[in-house]
Amino acid sequence: MDAYRHLQQEAQRHPELVAGPSAKIRVALIDTGVDQTLLDETFHGMEGASFVSDGENESPWWFARELHGTHMAHIIHAIDPYCVLRIASVGDARKDILAERVARVSDGPSVKSSRGSQIP
């Protein structure tokens, strides 16, 4: 945690080195999805897709049963509050994240999930 605090202090001392609102960096979060009810309006332009399906239904990327992805979103947002998160839900829980789902996300810059959702 000391290294993280050091980075935050350096960013505060040198704001010219930190991306601002006009330089939005896209960050892919490949995890359990996020619970949007726990995120506020400062999370800009968040989009996502679910790669979790039982064949008939797809678990939504924006309603996570396990909060690991939501916690990761908060950490990323704390580092760069101007970034745009691209969420890829690849498991309902950390223990059911499968390599095949992760591979489908990383197949290309614009990937569709089983039900047509897309990560730009």
Backbone as a ProteinNet text record, in pm:
[ID]
protein_1_A
[PRIMARY]
MDAYRHLQQEAQRHPELVAGPSAKIRVALIDTGVDQTLLDETFHGMEGASFVSDGENESPWWFARELHGTHMAHIIHAIDPYCVLRIASVGDARKDILAERVARVSDGPSVKSSRGSQIP
[TERTIARY]
82.4	0	86.7	207.8	295.9	329.3	349.3	379.5	260.8	141.3	20.8	10	32.8	28.3	133.2	250.6	357.2	313.6	251.6	202.9	97.5	6.9	-95.1	-31.8	67.1	134.3	208.3	274.2	343.6	245.7	132.3	31	-21.8	-36.5	-83.1	22.7	150.2	258.3	281.3	248.7	274.2	147.1	46.7	-80.6	-66.4	37.2	57.1	89.7	130.7	163.4	43.7	-64.9	-182.9	-283.3	-340.5	-440.6	-559	-605.4	-720.2	-845.1	-952.4	-1080.4	-1076.7	-985.6	-981.9	-901.2	-823.5	-740.8	-793.4	-909	-971.6	-907.3	-852.1	-789	-893.3	-900.6	-992.8	-921.5	-989.1	-933.5	-1030.7	-980.6	-1063.4	-1055	-1169.7	-1178.1	-1243.5	-1162.7	-1209.5	-1220.8	-1344.7	-1365.7	-1508.2	-1569.5	-1702.4	-1813.6	-1780.3	-1877.7	-1874.1	-1963.4	-1969.5	-2113.6	-2129.2	-2261.8	-2275.1	-2346.1	-2356.8	-2426	-2502.3	-2568.2	-2466	-2344.6	-2240.2	-2139.1	-2164.8	-2077.6	-2151.8	-2079.9	-2147.3	-2132.6	-2181	-2184.9	-2046.8	-1941.3	-1807.6	-1745.9	-1810.2	-1763.9	-1815.9	-1728.8	-1767.7	-1775.6	-1881.7	-1891.5	-1866.5	-1900.5	-1876	-1966.2	-1907.2	-1980.6	-1932.4	-2006.2	-1962.8	-2036.7	-1995	-2057.5	-2040.3	-2134.3	-2126	-2086	-1996.9	-1954.7	-1993.8	-2095.2	-2143.9	-2286	-2304.2	-2435.2	-2457.8	-2582.7	-2617.1	-2681.1	-2669.3	-2729.6	-2857.7	-2933.1	-3058	-3051	-2991.8	-2984.6	-2839.8	-2819.4	-2686.8	-2687.3	-2586.6	-2574.4	-2534.1	-2604.1	-2568.9	-2434.1	-2357.8	-2226.6	-2241.6	-2354.7	-2377.4	-2443.7	-2461.3	-2518	-2440	-2335	-2245.8	-2296.3	-2290.7	-2328	-2215.1	-2092.4	-1975.3	-1911.1	-1862.7	-1821.6	-1674.8	-1602.6	-1461	-1441.5	-1518.6	-1506.5	-1540.4	-1638	-1675.9	-1562	-1497.8	-1383.1	-1269.6	-1244.6	-1140.2	-1173.1	-1300.6	-1343.6	-1314.3	-1340.2	-1312.1	-1162.1	-1079.4	-934.4	-884.5	-929.6	-889.3	-935	-1056.7	-1112.6	-1036.8	-989.4	-911	-777.4	-720	-593	-613.5	-718.5	-748.5	-899.2	-946.6	-1090.3	-1150.6	-1066.2	-1116.2	-1120.8	-1071.6	-1068.1	-1209.5	-1220.1	-1346.5	-1331.9	-1413.7	-1405.3	-1485.8	-1426.3	-1492.6	-1496.8	-1615.8	-1632.8	-1662.6	-1590.5	-1618.8	-1643.1	-1767.4	-1800.7	-1771.9	-1678.2	-1639.1	-1666.7	-1741.2	-1778.4	-1870.2	-1959	-2046.1	-1972	-1865.5	-1780.7	-1637.6	-1540.3	-1400.2	-1369.3	-1432.9	-1400.3	-1454.7	-1549.3	-1599	-1556.5	-1450.7	-1393	-1317.8	-1360.5	-1304.3	-1213.1	-1104.7	-1008.7	-1076.4	-1174.6	-1243.1	-1315.8	-1376.3	-1446.7	-1347.6	-1238.5	-1136.2	-1079.4	-1056.6	-1004.2	-1101.4	-1230.7	-1329.3	-1323.2	-1295.6	-1283.7	-1162.2	-1051.9	-926.6	-908	-1011.8	-1000.6	-979.4	-1016	-998.4	-1044.6	-1026.5	-1061.6	-1211.2	-1290.8	-1434.9	-1494.1	-1526.9	-1565	-1711.1	-1783.3	-1924.6	-1938.3	-2026.5	-2054.8	-2154.2	-2191.9	-2280.4	-2414.7	-2458.9	-2590.7	-2580.3	-2462.1	-2449.3	-2395.6	-2371.8	-2311.8	-2170.8	-2119.8	-1992.3	-1903.2	-1775.1	-1675.9	-1599.8	-1620.5	-1549.1	-1401.7
-118.7	0	124.9	118.1	234.4	281	186.7	224	297.7	253.6	319.5	461.2	477.4	611	702.7	647.2	725.1	774.9	688.1	728.8	837.4	825.2	928	1061.9	1059.3	1183.1	1245.9	1163.5	1215.3	1276.1	1213.4	1265.8	1399.9	1415.8	1543.5	1651.9	1614.7	1713.1	1754.1	1664.2	1689.2	1665.3	1750.7	1728.2	1730.1	1793.4	1796.2	1659.3	1566.2	1430.9	1336.2	1380.4	1296.5	1329	1227.2	1248.7	1326.1	1421.8	1501.1	1457.5	1536	1498.8	1484.3	1555.7	1546.8	1427	1365.2	1250.5	1125.3	1079.3	964.1	833.7	762.6	634	525.4	432.9	320.1	206.1	152.1	43.4	-73.5	-189.9	-310.7	-376.1	-403.1	-473	-607.8	-711.9	-847.6	-918.6	-935.7	-982.3	-1036.5	-1015.2	-1067.3	-969.8	-862.3	-757.5	-657.2	-559.3	-457.8	-440.1	-393.9	-358.3	-207.7	-164.4	-22.1	56.9	-9	63.5	111.8	56.4	95.5	192.4	237.4	333.1	464.5	574.6	704.5	765	888.6	954.1	994.2	980.3	1015.1	905.4	791.3	684.9	717.7	770.9	824.4	716.2	716.3	637.1	488.2	430.9	289.3	205.5	106.5	12.1	-127.4	-226.4	-361.5	-467.3	-588.8	-705.3	-823.1	-914	-1034.9	-1152.4	-1232.9	-1354.3	-1475.9	-1456.2	-1560.9	-1596	-1717.2	-1759.4	-1905.2	-1937	-2076.9	-2138.4	-2070.7	-2118.1	-2044.3	-2007.2	-1933.9	-1792	-1774.4	-1643.1	-1600.6	-1470.5	-1415.2	-1332.1	-1352.8	-1271	-1130.1	-1028.8	-892.6	-849	-775.8	-727.1	-620.4	-553.4	-439	-476.2	-603.8	-647.4	-769.2	-743.6	-850.2	-916.6	-1048.8	-1123.5	-1120.9	-1115.6	-1104.3	-968.3	-899.9	-760.5	-739.4	-845	-829	-730.2	-743.7	-652.9	-509.2	-491.9	-358.5	-296.1	-374.6	-324	-284.6	-367.1	-334.6	-205.7	-186.3	-63.3	58.5	47	157.4	187.6	85.8	105.5	173.3	124.5	184.4	329.6	355	490.5	583.3	530.4	611.3	651.9	565.4	595.7	696	676.7	768.1	792.6	898.6	924.2	963.1	988.3	1026.1	908.9	793.1	679.6	632.1	563.2	503.7	353	295	151.1	73.2	-33.1	-129.4	-259.8	-297.1	-411.2	-537.7	-643.2	-774.6	-870.8	-912.6	-1008.6	-1148.8	-1217.7	-1351.6	-1457.6	-1421.1	-1516.8	-1450.9	-1529	-1476.4	-1465.5	-1543.4	-1539.7	-1565.9	-1524.4	-1543.7	-1690	-1781.9	-1923.8	-1981.4	-1911.7	-1966.8	-1884.3	-1805.8	-1737.4	-1842.8	-1859.4	-1964.2	-1905.1	-1977.7	-1931.6	-1910.3	-1994.1	-1981	-1846.8	-1802.4	-1673.4	-1558.3	-1566.7	-1462.2	-1456.4	-1571.7	-1575.9	-1510.1	-1527.2	-1464	-1312.2	-1262.2	-1117.1	-1065.9	-1138.1	-1090	-1128.7	-1180.7	-1218.9	-1101.6	-983.3	-869.5	-741.1	-629	-499.8	-479.5	-552.4	-537.9	-677.9	-720.9	-859.3	-867.3	-961.7	-980.4	-1098.8	-1083.6	-1194.6	-1288.8	-1392.4	-1493.1	-1436.3	-1325.5	-1270.2	-1137	-1107.7	-990.4	-866.5	-870.1	-753.6	-734.1	-613.2	-585.6	-502.7	-534.2	-453.1	-377.7	-246.6	-170.7	-152.2
0	0	0	53.5	55.4	-86.1	-178	-316.5	-378.3	-349.6	-400.8	-344.7	-215.8	-154.2	-215.8	-240.8	-303.1	-441.6	-520.5	-653.1	-642.8	-546.8	-528	-490.9	-403.6	-362.9	-480	-560.5	-678.3	-777.6	-795.5	-886.8	-837.8	-707.3	-652.6	-666.1	-653.7	-667.1	-812.4	-906.9	-1049.3	-1130.8	-1115.1	-1185.7	-1337.1	-1388.8	-1534.1	-1591.7	-1506.9	-1552.2	-1549.2	-1489.8	-1473.4	-1583.9	-1642.6	-1747.7	-1691.4	-1765.4	-1724.8	-1796.6	-1782.3	-1841.9	-1993.2	-2060.1	-2206.4	-2255.3	-2170.3	-2209.4	-2141.2	-2184.7	-2119.7	-2167.3	-2074.6	-2102.3	-2084.5	-2179.3	-2166.5	-2094.1	-1994.4	-1913.8	-1917.6	-1957.2	-1957.5	-1819.8	-1762.3	-1634.1	-1661.2	-1660.4	-1688.8	-1554.5	-1509.9	-1372.4	-1360.1	-1243.3	-1215.1	-1251.1	-1322.1	-1349.1	-1236.2	-1242.8	-1137	-1092.9	-971.2	-921.9	-936.8	-1040.7	-1070.1	-960	-875.4	-766.4	-662.8	-666.5	-572.1	-633.1	-756.1	-823.9	-837.6	-829.5	-839.5	-978.9	-993	-1123.8	-1175	-1095	-1142.7	-1229.4	-1238.5	-1327.9	-1467.2	-1552.7	-1683.2	-1791.1	-1867.6	-1990	-1976.6	-1865	-1843.6	-1933.9	-1999.5	-2084.4	-2050.4	-2096	-2067.3	-2145	-2122.6	-2183.6	-2089.1	-2095.9	-2015.7	-2104.1	-2053.8	-2122.2	-2039.2	-1952.8	-1864.1	-1905.5	-1955.2	-2002	-1966.3	-1936.2	-1911.9	-2036.3	-2148.8	-2272.6	-2305.8	-2205.5	-2227	-2175	-2060.1	-1996.5	-1980.9	-1987.1	-1967.7	-1839.7	-1755.7	-1635	-1676.5	-1629.9	-1670.3	-1612.1	-1690.2	-1645.4	-1538.1	-1532.7	-1444.4	-1311.4	-1286.3	-1158.8	-1111	-1034.5	-991.2	-863.8	-862.2	-741.2	-638.9	-688.1	-602.4	-631.4	-531.5	-546.9	-583.3	-619.1	-651.9	-766.8	-873.5	-987.5	-950.4	-863.4	-816.6	-737.4	-652.8	-577.2	-671.2	-772.5	-869.1	-943.5	-978.3	-1046	-959.2	-829.5	-737.1	-730.1	-727.9	-722.2	-849.5	-964.6	-1092.1	-1098.3	-1056.3	-1057.9	-962.6	-850.8	-757.6	-819.7	-900.9	-966.7	-1079.9	-1159.9	-1270.9	-1275.7	-1212.2	-1208.3	-1343.2	-1442.9	-1575.4	-1672.7	-1631.5	-1723.2	-1756.3	-1867.9	-1910.2	-1894.2	-1808.8	-1783.4	-1885.8	-1936.7	-2023.2	-1943.4	-1900.6	-1811.3	-1891.1	-1863	-1920.6	-1805	-1790.3	-1686.4	-1738.8	-1673.9	-1718	-1612.2	-1509.2	-1405.7	-1305.3	-1248.2	-1143.2	-1010.8	-996.7	-878.4	-924.8	-844.1	-884.3	-912.6	-839.7	-857.7	-987.9	-1054.5	-1181.3	-1303.2	-1288.6	-1404	-1485.3	-1608.9	-1694	-1801	-1831.4	-1932.6	-2068.1	-2100.8	-2230.4	-2240.8	-2132	-2131.9	-2146.3	-2073.3	-2080.8	-2222.5	-2283.4	-2420.1	-2517.3	-2497.3	-2586.7	-2575.6	-2457.5	-2439.1	-2514	-2508.1	-2565.7	-2711.8	-2777.1	-2917	-3011.6	-2972.4	-3060.9	-2996.8	-3068.2	-3009.9	-2992.5	-3066.8	-3058	-3048.9	-2929	-2904.4	-2864.5	-2920.8	-2884.2	-2790.3	-2694.3	-2603.5	-2670.1	-2599.1	-2656.9	-2698.5	-2638.1	-2669.3	-2743.2	-2799.7	-2884	-2816.8	-2685.3	-2620.5	-2674.3	-2664.9	-2727	-2637.1	-2635.9	-2567.6	-2676.9	-2690	-2794.5	-2761.1
[MASK]
++++++++++++++++++++++++++++++++++++++++++++++++++++++++++++++++++++++++++++++++++++++++++++++++++++++++++++++++++++++++

